[in-house]
């Protein structure tokens, strides 16, 4: 196992690669910390360079010796260089390879090139080193990376069977961009005002809020897997510390801690975030978080993990109630969690959790297609002797759009118990549902 790493000690990290001929793991790390244009240079983001350095070290540990890592930071993080980095990934990554793309930059929203391409009539855009104010003729910010372009790169990689982990530490709210602070308790906003970018403030009439962000996390049939972590939902501000972005600091700590699944890493990030005086926004997570961490082959599935733990009765009772919006309202009926449950289309499922001590519960639903759906936030569901509001979801056997029946078979509700302050489950319960044809 050999490793050939170059690192630049100058103020900016230059483009470099640690590149074996047939790398299975690739990473492109971008930290847009400075602007060439003097009109934007007062809004430089020094934390982005620190983020890039920290992510390089984390990626080096995660990916191992025979990996290819490219870093662009400072004046080198131009749109042309980023596009060259994308082209390199597309040329070298093969089916079964794993790719990490990390970007730390200012971000904003601009009018979409096509009025119907975005629900809200806006494109997300990341400002790179050669960014300039709004170009009226070209209807864009020169030197900015649009979400459409990034999405096309991701789709191309996944279509070739490459699995991609995307992480972005940036804001996406026009005029309220990533901010810097001097300490945990004294903040100094560093916003890049809309006037500096001269972005038109018009949106499509009747626009709907768009939470799709920078990428499409939907599964590709036969394609590579995809998971994305971003610093916050569209419209939120990311924050800096003296050592870099709050989001990046939590992500780096979680990468070093590791885990079996992306959900484990997200939970570690959440614990790290909540331990700080300034928590910042809650990260936005996309994709199947039950996927083995960084798409590691041979990792245990959530079901295998639950089967390996001691069994415990986490659910005191479970009730099914037919919903009136499905034209079939019925009274609640209690069922035993020890038997295979036969729910009907549009039943509301209420899972009543109760434990002698205060604990956290993580809940997942595994359907007949093999897909895991999280029913709780990464922090877990807090419950104890006094009980809590039930976990609730609606059971359907027909596709709400087409009306076609879904595949019959056994589906599972998987509950993990964790002690307060622990990220590791100590017991589990599996509740079985039978989907009838």
N, C-alpha and C positions, 0 to 999 in steps of 0.2 A: 504494500500500500504506500504509494508515494504521494507527495503533496508539493506542488510548486506554487508558492503564493508570492505575489508582489504587493507591496503596500507603499503608497506615496505619503511622505511625511510633510508635504507642503500644505498650504492652507486649504487647498481643494484636493479631493481624491480624484486622480485621473482615471481614464478608462483603462481597465485591465481585465484579464481573464485568467482563471486557473483552469486550463482546458485540456483534459485528456482527449484522445481521438474519438473514443466511443463512450462518452459520458452518459450515464443513465439519469443523473440528477443535474439540474441546471437552475441558476438563480440570476435574476436581473434586479439589482438594487439601485434605486434612484433617489437622490437627495437634492432637490432644487433649492439651494440655500441663498443664491445671489441672483441679481438681475443685471444684464448688460445695459439695458435701457436706463439712462439717468433719471427718467421720469418715474421709474419704478424702484430704483436702487434704494431709496429710503425705506422700502418695505421688505428688505432682505430678511431671510428666515434662517439665522445661524443654527437653530436647533435641528434643521433638516440634515445638515452635514454630520452632526453628532448622531442623529438617527441612523444615517447610512453606515457610519463606522460600527455602531452597536449591532445593527442587523447583519453586517458582514461577519462579525465574530460569531453571532448566533447561527447564521446560515452555515458557516464553516464547521461548527460543531454538529449541527443537525445533518448536513449532507454527507459529511465524511471526506475521505481523501480523494477518491476518484470522482470528483464533481467539478462542474464548471460554474464559476461565479464571476459575474461582470458587475462592476460598480461604477456609477456615474454620479458625480457630486460637484458642487460649486459651479464654476464656469463651464465645466464639461457636460452638465446635464441639460443640453440643448435639445430641441425637438428633433433635429437631424440625428444626433447621437442616440437618442432614445429609439427612434425608428430603426437605426442600424442595429441596436441591441435586439429589438423585436425580430428583425430580419434574421439575425444570427440564431435566435431561438428557433424560429420556424425552419431554418435550414438544417439545424443540427439535432433537434429533438425528434425522437422516433416513437412509434407505438410502444406503450409500456413505460416510457420515461416520465419523470416527475419534474415539474417546474414550479419555482417560487418567483413571483413578481411582487416587489415591494416598492412603494412610492411614497415619499414624504415631500409635500409641497403645499403652496397656497392653492386653493381651489375656489371656483365660483361657478355661476350659471349664466349662460348667454342664450339668446334666442336660437331655437333649433333651426337647422338648415332647411328641414322639411317641416311644415306646420303640423303634420300628422305623425311625425316620427316619435314624439314624446307626448305623454298624456297632459303634461302641464305646459307644453310649448317651449320647454327649455332644455338645453343640453348642459350636462355637467362638463367642466373643463378644468384641467390641471395646468398651472402656470409654470413653465420651465424657464431655464436661465435666459433664453432669448425672447421671452414674452414681451409684447408691446401692448399699448392701449388698443382699443377697439378699432378695427379697420372697416369703415363704413362700406366701401366698395366690395370687399371680399366677405363681409358679414361674419367676421370672426376675430379672435384675438391671435395675431401671429405669435408663433412660439408656444401655443397652447395645445395640449393633448385632449381632444374631445373624447367623451365616453363612447361615441360610435366607433371611433378608430380603435380604441382599446378593446372594445367588445368584439370587433372583427378579428383582432389578433388572437384573443382568447378562443373564439369560436373556431378559428383555423387550427389552432393547436389541438383542441379537444376533438375536432373532427378526424384528426390523425391518430387518435388514441392516446394523446398526451394528457396526463392529469395535472391540473393547475391549482395552486394555492395563491390567491391574490390578497395582499394586505395594503391598505391605503391609509396614511395618516394625513388627513386633509379635511378642510371644510368644504361644503358645497353650497353655502348660502351666499347669494349675491351681496357684496358690500360688507358682509360680516365674516371675514375669513379667519384663518388660523391665527391665534393670538399668542403672545409671549408674556411671561410673567417673571418676576425677579425672585419670588419665594413662594412657599406653599400658602402663605397667608396674605401676601401683598401682591396683587395682580396689576399688570399694566397691559391694557389691550393694545395689540398691534394689528389693527384692521387695515386692509387695503381698500380704501373707500371707492365707491362706485365711480366717483368723479375722476379718480386717477386712471381708471380703465375706460371710462367713457362708454360704458355698456348701455345700450338702449333699455329702457325700463318698461318694455311692452311685453305682454304675454298673450297667448291665444284666449279669446273670449270663451268662457265656459270651461276653462282648463281645470283639470282634476289634479289633486296632489299626486306626485309620481315618486314612489319609493323604490323604483328599480335601480337607481344609483348608476354605478359605472359598468355593470356587467349583468348578463343573464345567467342565473344560477340553475336554470332548469336542466334536467338530465338529458343527455344525448343518447339515442339508441345506438349502442355499440361504440360510443365515443368515450373520451377521457372524462374523469370525474372533475368536479370543480367545487371549491369552497372559498368564500371570500370573507375577510374580516376588515371592516372599515371603522374609522374613529368615531363615527356617529351617523345617525340617519340624515337624510337630505334636509338641509336647513339648520343644522347644528354647527357649533363652533368647536374646533379642536384646540387644545391648549398645550403650551410649552412649559417645561421646567428648565432649571439651569443645566440639566444634562440631556435635554431633548424633549420630544413629545411625550405627553402622559400616556397616550395609547401605545406608542412604540416601547416605552419603558416597561409597560405591563406585558406586551407581546414578547419582548426579549426575555423577560423573567420566566414566562410560561414556556417558551421554547427550550430554555435551559432545564426547566423542571421536567418537561416531557409529559407523556400520557399515552393511553391506548387509543384515544379517539380525538377528533377535533373538539368535541364537546368537553373532554377533560381539559384541553388547553384553554378553551374559552372560559371554563370555570376557574382555572388558575388565574387567568387575566382578571376576572371579576373579583376574586379575592384580593389580588394585588391592588386593584383600583379602589376597592372599598376600604383598604387599610390606610389610605392616604387622607390627609386633611382635606385636600381638594380632589374630589373623585373624577370630575369631568363628566362628559356625556357618556351614556351607556353605548358601547360599541354596537354596530349593526352587523349581524351575522347572516350569511347567505349560504345555501347549499345544504347537503346532508351532513349534519354535525356528528352523526353516528359513524361516519366514514373513519377507518383507521387513520391515526395521526400521520400526516404527510403521506397518505396512501401506501402505508407500509404493508407489503404482502405478508400474510401469515399472522397478522395481528388478530387477537380475539374479537369476535363480534360482541355486541352488547348482550345478545341472548346467551352466548357462551359464557360471558362474564357473570351474568345473573345465575346461570345454572351451576357455576362453580362456588357461589356464595351460600352461606347458611340460609335456610328458608325461614321467613318470618311473616306473620299475619299483619301487614301494614294497613290493609283495608278492613275496617270494622264492619262495613256493610256497603252494598252497591245496589242502587235502584235504577230502574229504567222507566222513562215516561215518554209516551207518544206526544209529539208536538203538533199543535193546531195548524201551524203554517204548512204542514204536510197533509192537511185535510184528514188527519186521523189523530184527534186528541184522545188520550187515554189516561186513566189514573196511574199513579206511580206504583210499580210493583217491585218488591225486594227480591233479590236473587242471591244464591250462595256463590261466593267467590271460589269455592272448592270444586264446583261443577263447571262443565263447559257451558257457557252462557249463549243463549240463542236470541240475540236482539233482532228487532224488526226495523225495517227502513224508517229512518228519521227518529228513532228513539234517542232521547237525551239520556246520556249515561252520567250518573252522579256517583263519584267514588269518594266515600266518606273515610278519611284517614284519622287514626287516633293511636297515640303511643303513650306509654307511661311517662316517658321523659321527652323533653323538647328535642326534636331531631329535624333533619331536612330530608325531603324525599324528592328524587328525580324520577319523572314518569315518561315513558316512551311507548309509542304504539307501533307495532310491527304488523303490516298488512300482508295480504296474500301475494302481493307483488314483490315482497322482500324489502319494502321501503320503511324506514324508521321515521316517525314524526315525534318531535319533542312536545310534551304537554306542559312542561314547566320551564321557567327561565334557568339560565346557567347557575344562578345562586341557589336553586332548589326551592322546594315548597316547605315552609315552616309549619310544623304541626306538633302537638303534644297532648297531654292529658285532657286539657280543656277542649280539645277538638279545634276544628277550623272549617272554613267554608269548603265544600267539596270540590275536588277536581271535576270539571265538567267538560264533556265534549259530545258532539252529535254523531250518531252512527248512521251511515247511509249505505245502501246496497245498490243504488243506481247512480250513474253519472249525472250530476245536476244539469249538465249542458245537453248531452245527447239523449239522456233517459235510458241508456243501455245498462243492463245489469252488470255489476262488477264480478270479478272472478270469485267463485265460491271457495271455501276452504277454511282453515284455522287461522285466526289472527290473535295476537297476543298484546296484552297490556303489561308492561314490565315496570316494576316499581323497585327502586334502589333506596336503601336507608343509609344516611350518613349522620354521624355525630356532629353536633355543632362545632364549628371550627375545623372540621376535617374535610378534605377533598376526596377521600377514599371511602367507597361504600363498604359496610360491614355485613349487610344482609340484603336479601331481595325477595320479592314475591312476583310470581307470574300468574296472571289471570287470563284464562282462555275464552275466546269467543268463536262461535261457529257461524260462518256466513253460508246461508242456504242458497242454492241456485234458484 
